[in-house]
Amino acid sequence: MIARLHREASAELEKQAAWYEQRRAGLSSDLLDDVRQALDAIAAHPSGWPLSTLPRARRAGVRRFPLQRFPLTVEYVVEDGSVFIVALAHMSRTPGYWLRRLRLR
């Protein structure tokens, strides 16, 4: 399955990578590797992770994949035979700030 990123999810990843690189040289590469591994795992088994705990996201079929090393979750939906990454959400941000990105049916 192919994984596509919402443009704002892509921007979140770039922003997080820059932030981590400022903290320690090379840390952004670690983050990008972790995200790449997460996307590969999600693409291989898209229904392998739990549905969101947020009611609106759950109704839309959003699943969440927490990264192991970084306080981020990959919020995604499976649609039209591909995985659509809605957000790379930082766990300390307001839950569901990305909900407006969903195209609810």
Helices and strands as residue ranges (DSSP letters): E 2-5, H 7-23, H 27-44, H 55-59, E 63-66, E 72-79, E 82-90, G 99-101
